[in-house]
Amino acid sequence: MLKFTAKALLCALSIGLAGLAQAAEPIVIKFSHVVADSTPKGQGALLFKKLVDERLKGKVEVQVYSNSSLYGDGKEMEALLLGDVQMIAPSLAKFGQYTKKLQIFDLPFLFKDIKAVDRFQHSPAGKGLLKTMENNNITGLAYWHNGMKQLSANKPLREPRDARGLKFRVQASDVLEEQFKAVRANPRKMSFAEVYQGLQTGVVNGAENPWSNIYSQKFNEVQKYITESNHGVLDYMVITNTKFWNGLPPDIRSQLESILEEVTTKVNEHAWALNQEAKQKVIDAKTSEIIELTPAQRADWVKAMKPVWSKFEAQIGPDLIKAALAANEAQ
Ligand code: LMR
């Protein structure tokens, strides 16, 4: 009898301990992305982890997987929806399957600079876009900047006709496909992790990227010419799985939101400088000739690519385009 009671007691104790251990398990947030740690997005993910480690120790654990080490693009969205990762920050060009509205960010020569992009993202129209995919279980938490894109190729691109017949790698965006078709080039959708090899082996001859991606992926080593075109933006939406996010204890969720707000401010303040540093490193590496467009040459690129807008106006909505243009004017 005594033996039985002791055994029962031990058993109850171990169940209790297991329960306690379970209650103390931190919530794990896997944050997967495709770029290097040194880029704006890479730095943002690491800062988010650092602040969560400091402020929510034992309650939330953030694991960062950079450089497509866990999922490449294409797969990361699927993983988010399946609950295999909890946060990702795809480029705004990669949401075409879920909403056509975000195509606005791909329209060539729409935003005059990254400050205009920032103003639009902070406007009611821009903020509204964060919530457009909740029916698909995707909640937008923040916009993070990378920067304006530059054209690169294995030949100098000064005039739109220089791009004719070249194969350009594009992100998974119909707008970006049309942008290159507009200059009679051949676009090819390709995941980010494949770009270096694609350029090296000649599967593609050119690409478009902000300086931070060009330098950190060594694209300059396989592109002899980079044209400082600033023809479009490459920014991100930090997103989470809506059910996961809404299921978090409210106090944890609001602490995560305020940490993310702090991180967003930092990322967006530093993105421009990180891109300038990367540009300087490309210049110092002497791998590529950097081409500056004359105002007349730039005007020719605008003239060639801008007709793309009208092809997507109905899908995006003319009012949204108006709101983006208004951001160019604001001080
Ligand atoms: C690309 O595919 O070129 C970019 O979206 C990669 C990134 O996340 O910056």
Boltz pocket constraint, residues with backbone or C-beta under 6 A from the ligand:
constraints:
  - pocket:
      binder: B
      contacts: [[A, 34], [A, 35], [A, 73], [A, 89], [A, 90], [A, 91], [A, 146], [A, 171], [A, 190], [A, 191], [A, 192], [A, 208], [A, 209], [A, 213], [A, 234]]
      max_distance: 6.0
